[in-house]
Amino acid sequence: MIRTLGKFSVDPESTQFKKLLTKEMVHVKSFALGDQLNVKFDGKCDGSIALSAHRAKIGGAHYRIAPVNMGAASWYNIEFDIKGSDLRNIGQVIPCLEAASPKSLTLFSLMRFFYKNGRSQDVSSAQIELCRNRRRQSFPIQLDDLAHMPTEEIDYARVIFKIEARNVDIELYDLTIMGVENASAELAPDGAGALRAMGDSADFPMNRVFIIPQEKDIWTGTASQHRALSDGVFIDFEVGEGHQVKIAQKRNVASFDFRQTAASGWRNLEFRFTNVKNTGAVCALLRASGAHAGSNSIETNVILREYDENFKWQDSPLALKMPLFSKGSSVQQIIDLSPKLADSRQSHTFGILLFFPPETTELQISELEMFVFDRML
């Protein structure tokens, strides 16, 4: 399904347009054009931008954005903001720009995401050319790189058009931002709860492995090597002199002290599944709630480890990261496992591993669970 994420249109009857018909306005600093669109530039360059409105008989009503003495500007952009909540279940964003320019002009476009934890991330880019004739150009921006970041953690996103030429006018008619929803159905916010309920039915084969102290105790103590924490859950790290992890459980929270593994090359939690038949539609749901690593957010690398009959393994990186946030936000992600599972086996034993970065010194978990299920049932 395609839906509109935002739109800027020229309204010839608006007060702003009518004022600019009679007299252009010169801006010496960044300014807004409508509710969501902004024209921004380097205010230290002693340049300016003249904005005017036109009712052209040929080409239609438009705004003219004319740079003045902008040659020394280090940057000059047209930007459009989108609410983070509007990006839920969006896999592709398609900006559609309708514009013209008296001279050939190159624009570079990208999408920048601003997260609630203060981070930002640029995703994708495209180059488009404006010319004398008014035309509409669209360019899809894939959001695959955002697979590891849940949309509820996005504060807002910004489509940015970086303008290379500092001395060429732009005639702006329309800008529409469309979003293409992911093809696979998104689980409801309580998708894990729905899976638990369906898992009680014999008609819905489902495996679940979890760390939820409120529901089931885990092993506690000091681990100096690989060991099981509960059914299907294991902790592992590089063995070495003095390397150890302290594991405790208190007030329905499992805590992991990784400070003695600082010199260790790696550390992980494994959620292992056995006797899984690859139907071609096998998926995993990863869910964390109230899981965090001290005062900082971290991103765990997610690895699929498949075991053979002799328990030798082969690792395959999965195209996502599992974030854990300092505020303990809820995170839910779905992985398509079938393409990663070997075709030569009737049933599969594999682990889904979360590898923690070296700077992880502590980890608190209220709920961390994984489901493996057939999405077609």
Secondary structure, DSSP 8 states (H G I E B T S, - for coil): -EEEEEEEE--TTSHHHHHHHHS-EEESS-EEETTTEEEEE-TTSS-EEEEEEEEETTTEEEEEEEEES-TT-S-EEEEEEEEGGGGTTEEEEEEEEEEE-SS-EEEEEEEEEEETTS-EEEEEEEEEEE-SS-EEEE--EE-GGGTTS-GGGEEEEEEEEEE--SS--EEEEEEEEEEEE-SS----TTHHHHHHHHHTSTTS-EEEEEE-TTTS----EEESS-EEEETTEEEEE---TT--EEEEEETTEEEEE-GGGTT-S-EEEEEEEEEE---S-EEEEEEEES-BBTTB-EEEEEEEEEE-TTS-EEEEEEEEEEEE-TT---EEEEEE-GGGS-TT-SSEEEEEEEE--TT--EEEESEEEEEEEETT-
